[in-house]
Amino acid sequence: MNKYLVTTFLTFVFLTSATTSFARQMTLALQWTHQAQFAGFYVAQEKGFYKEAGLDLKILPSNADLPSSARLDALVVDYATMFLSTAIDQYNRGVGLVNIAQLVQRSSLLLVTHKNRNINKVEDFSGRRISSWGAEFQVQANGLFNEKGADVTITHSKNPLELFLRGVTDGTLAMWYNEYHTLLNYGLRKDELKIFYFKDTRFDIPEDGIYCLSYTLNKYPEETKALVEGTKRGWQYVFEHPEEALDIVEKKMQEDYIPFTRVHQRWMLEKMKHLFLAEDGEEMGYLSEESFNNTVKVLTEASILDKEIKYEEFHKDLSDVQ
């Protein structure tokens, strides 16, 4: 065998042994439309981190009318992102999902109103109307209102800010990294707004995590581990190369015809970095048992949950997957 053929053969052997080729394309539903909130997923795909791990992944956006949890439960997708509170609520309702990575470690959810509405505490929302993206995102709010005994009407909309700004609702749910900044860009001043931070309540619950059904984990353990490892690698790259990451986010948003403002997406990305950092020094993607148990406790006491949920059944450690 000549030297060229030997070299080619050895290169082929190395590449095929270093990268496992999985037979099936897997699908991931994000819990919202494409934006910097999900930059790590786009970067992992664009930079080839998923393919290097042997995963062929299709990333799909969601919206209030097509929630990621419903698509996961119906086996329309293999994986989905959602808030921890949403996932626990779905599990309580009988959806056989498991947490395979917890990305966001704390809450960035806000309840925003105008100061001229004379709402000075959560109880003052009783008899008022607030806007939300949908039931998928209001589990924490439901818990807080239940705890405070506030009888609140929640109106769902793809754009809850619009209802709030038009005066249709007295307040709105918002994310610190997204809608709050949008309100400021619309020209509202900070001193005009009254903001209730969920991080300052008992409902400071971790948000974005990655989930799949137990069925999927059992049938596709290698693919599942590849998704988690590729995603963590993607987010690490994002935080080290934020401007390149924003270029990739812009490309993704343009492909879906979503208006892109770099200032707003940069704000979002900077805030996401803060939300990813675990206070106890654990690596990215870790759901602590303490955090899980505290979430179950407060949601149970707020009459959101009515079943016992065990950490070892809800969260799965993939370190043993070969």
C-alpha positions in Angstrom: 0.0 0.0 0.0 1.5 3.4 -1.0 2.1 6.2 1.5 -0.9 8.2 0.2 -3.3 5.4 0.7 -2.0 4.6 4.1 -2.3 8.2 5.3 -5.8 8.4 3.9 -6.8 5.2 5.5 -5.5 6.2 8.9 -7.2 9.6 8.7 -10.5 7.9 7.9 -10.1 5.5 10.9 -9.3 8.4 13.2 -12.3 10.5 12.1 -14.8 7.7 12.3 -13.6 6.6 15.7 -13.5 10.1 17.1 -17.0 11.0 16.1 -20.0 8.7 16.5 -22.5 8.9 13.6 -26.1 8.6 14.9 -28.7 7.3 12.6 -31.6 9.7 13.4 -32.0 13.5 13.3 -33.1 14.8 16.7 -35.3 17.8 17.3 -35.2 20.5 20.0 -38.0 23.0 20.6 -37.0 26.2 22.3 -39.7 27.8 24.5 -39.8 31.0 22.5 -38.8 32.6 19.2 -35.2 32.9 18.1 -33.2 35.4 20.2 -30.0 35.7 22.2 -31.7 33.9 25.1 -30.8 30.7 23.1 -27.4 31.8 21.7 -25.6 28.7 23.1 -27.7 26.4 21.0 -27.2 28.3 17.8 -23.4 28.6 18.4 -23.1 24.9 19.1 -24.9 24.1 15.8 -23.0 26.8 13.8 -19.6 25.8 15.1 -20.2 22.1 14.7 -20.1 21.2 18.3 -23.2 19.0 18.0 -21.9 17.2 15.0 -18.5 16.6 16.6 -20.4 14.9 19.4 -22.2 12.8 16.8 -25.5 14.6 17.0 -27.6 15.8 14.1 -29.9 18.4 15.7 -32.8 20.5 14.3 -33.6 23.5 16.4 -37.2 24.8 16.3 -38.7 28.0 17.9 -42.0 28.0 19.8 -44.6 30.6 20.8 -47.5 31.0 23.2 -49.9 29.1 20.8 -47.4 26.3 20.3 -45.7 25.7 23.6 -42.6 23.6 23.8 -44.0 21.4 26.7 -47.0 20.4 24.6 -44.8 19.4 21.7 -42.6 17.4 23.9 -45.5 15.6 25.5 -47.0 14.7 22.1 -43.6 13.4 20.9 -43.6 16.0 18.1 -40.0 16.9 19.3 -37.4 14.9 21.2 -36.2 17.7 23.5 -37.5 21.0 24.7 -36.4 24.0 26.9 -38.7 25.3 29.5 -38.8 27.0 32.9 -38.2 24.6 35.9 -41.5 25.7 37.3 -43.3 24.8 34.1 -41.6 21.5 33.9 -42.4 20.5 37.5 -46.0 21.6 36.9 -46.2 19.4 33.8 -44.6 16.5 35.7 -47.3 17.0 38.4 -49.9 16.7 35.6 -48.6 13.4 34.5 -46.1 14.3 31.7 -43.2 11.8 32.0 -40.4 14.3 31.4 -36.9 14.5 32.9 -34.5 17.4 33.5 -31.2 16.7 31.7 -29.6 20.1 32.2 -30.5 23.2 34.2 -29.0 26.2 32.4 -30.5 29.3 34.1 -29.9 29.1 37.9 -32.2 31.9 39.1 -35.3 33.8 38.1 -35.3 36.9 35.9 -39.1 37.1 35.9 -40.7 40.5 36.7 -44.1 41.9 37.3 -44.3 45.4 36.0 -46.9 48.1 36.5 -47.1 51.9 36.2 -46.7 53.8 39.5 -49.8 55.8 38.7 -51.9 52.5 39.1 -51.2 52.7 42.9 -50.1 49.1 43.1 -47.6 49.1 45.9 -47.6 45.4 46.9 -48.5 42.1 45.2 -51.8 42.0 47.1 -52.9 45.3 45.4 -53.1 43.3 42.1 -56.3 41.7 43.4 -59.2 42.6 41.1 -56.7 43.9 38.5 -55.7 42.4 35.1 -52.2 41.6 34.0 -50.9 40.3 30.7 -48.8 37.2 30.1 -47.4 35.2 27.1 -49.4 32.1 28.2 -50.0 29.5 30.9 -46.6 28.0 30.0 -44.9 30.9 31.6 -47.1 31.9 34.5 -46.7 29.1 37.0 -44.5 31.3 39.3 -47.0 34.1 39.0 -49.9 31.8 39.9 -47.9 30.6 42.9 -47.2 34.2 44.1 -50.8 35.4 43.7 -52.1 32.3 45.5 -49.6 32.9 48.3 -50.7 36.5 48.7 -54.4 35.8 48.2 -54.6 38.1 45.2 -57.5 37.4 42.8 -55.9 38.4 39.5 -57.2 38.1 35.9 -54.4 37.0 33.5 -54.8 37.8 29.8 -52.7 35.8 27.4 -51.1 37.5 24.4 -48.2 36.9 22.0 -47.2 40.4 22.9 -48.2 41.1 26.5 -46.3 44.4 26.5 -48.7 45.8 23.8 -51.7 45.2 26.1 -49.9 46.9 29.0 -48.8 49.9 27.0 -52.3 50.3 25.5 -53.7 50.3 29.1 -55.7 47.1 28.5 -54.0 45.5 31.5 -52.8 47.1 34.8 -49.5 45.1 34.7 -47.5 42.6 32.7 -45.1 39.8 33.2 -41.7 40.5 31.7 -38.2 39.1 31.6 -35.4 41.2 33.0 -33.2 40.3 29.9 -35.9 41.1 27.3 -39.2 42.9 27.9 -37.9 45.2 30.6 -35.2 46.5 28.3 -37.9 46.8 25.5 -40.0 49.0 27.8 -37.0 51.3 28.4 -36.4 51.5 24.7 -40.0 52.5 24.1 -39.3 55.6 26.2 -40.6 54.6 29.6 -38.5 55.9 32.5 -37.5 53.7 35.3 -39.0 56.1 37.8 -42.4 55.7 36.1 -42.5 51.9 36.7 -43.1 49.8 39.8 -41.3 46.5 39.5 -41.8 43.4 41.5 -38.8 41.0 41.1 -39.5 37.3 41.6 -35.9 36.9 42.7 -36.9 38.8 45.8 -39.7 36.4 46.6 -40.0 32.8 47.6 -40.6 32.1 43.9 -37.0 32.8 42.8 -37.1 29.6 40.7 -34.4 28.6 38.2 -35.8 29.0 34.7 -34.4 27.7 31.3 -33.5 24.0 31.4 -33.4 21.2 28.8 -36.0 18.3 29.0 -36.9 15.1 27.3 -39.3 12.3 28.0 -38.0 9.3 30.0 -38.8 7.3 26.8 -36.4 9.4 24.8 -33.6 9.2 27.4 -33.9 5.4 27.5 -34.0 5.0 23.8 -31.4 7.6 22.8 -29.0 8.0 25.8 -26.0 8.8 23.6 -27.8 11.5 21.6 -29.1 13.0 24.8 -25.7 13.2 26.3 -24.3 14.7 23.1 -27.0 17.4 23.2 -26.2 18.4 26.8 -22.4 18.4 26.2 -22.6 20.3 22.9 -25.0 22.9 24.4 -22.7 23.6 27.4 -19.8 23.9 25.0 -21.8 26.3 22.9 -22.6 28.5 25.9 -19.0 28.5 27.1 -18.0 29.7 23.6 -20.8 32.4 23.7 -19.5 33.9 26.9 -15.9 33.9 25.6 -16.8 35.3 22.1 -20.0 37.5 22.7 -19.7 39.5 19.5 -19.3 36.5 17.3 -22.2 34.9 19.1 -24.3 37.9 18.3 -23.5 37.5 14.6 -24.7 34.0 14.8 -27.9 35.0 16.6 -28.5 37.7 14.0 -28.2 35.2 11.2 -30.7 32.9 13.0 -33.2 35.6 13.5 -32.9 36.9 10.0 -33.6 33.4 8.7 -36.9 33.5 10.6 -37.6 37.1 9.5 -37.4 38.4 13.1 -36.3 42.1 13.4 -32.8 42.3 15.0 -31.4 45.1 17.2 -27.9 44.4 18.3 -28.2 46.7 21.3 -31.2 44.8 22.6 -29.7 41.3 21.8 -26.4 42.3 23.5 -28.3 43.4 26.6 -30.0 40.0 26.6 -26.8 38.1 26.2 -25.0 40.0 29.0 -27.9 39.3 31.4 -28.0 35.6 30.4 -24.4 35.2 31.5 -25.3 36.4 35.0 -28.2 34.0 35.1 -26.1 31.0 34.2 -23.6 31.3 37.0 -24.2 28.9 39.8 -23.6 30.4 43.3 -22.3 27.1 44.7 -19.5 26.7 42.1 -21.2 23.8 40.4 -20.6 23.4 36.7 -22.9 24.8 34.0 -26.1 22.8 33.6 -26.4 21.4 37.1 -29.7 21.3 38.9 -29.0 21.1 42.7 -31.2 18.9 44.9 -31.6 21.9 47.3 -32.9 24.1 44.5 -35.2 21.5 43.3 -36.6 20.7 46.7 -37.1 24.3 47.5 -39.0 24.8 44.2 -41.3 21.8 45.0 -41.9 23.1 48.5 -43.0 26.6 47.5 -45.1 25.4 44.6 -46.8 22.8 46.9 -47.5 25.4 49.6 -48.9 27.7 47.0 -51.4 25.0 45.8 -49.7 24.5 42.4 -48.6 20.9 43.1 -50.6 18.1 44.6 -48.2 15.1 44.2 -44.9 14.2 45.7 -42.1 14.7 43.2 -38.6 13.2 43.9 -35.4 14.7 42.7 -33.9 11.4 41.6 -36.9 10.8 39.3 -37.1 14.3 37.9 -33.4 15.0 37.2 -31.1 12.6 35.4 -27.3 12.7 35.6 -25.9 11.7 32.3 -22.3 11.2 33.4 -22.6 7.4 33.3 -23.7 7.4 29.7 -20.9 6.1 27.5 
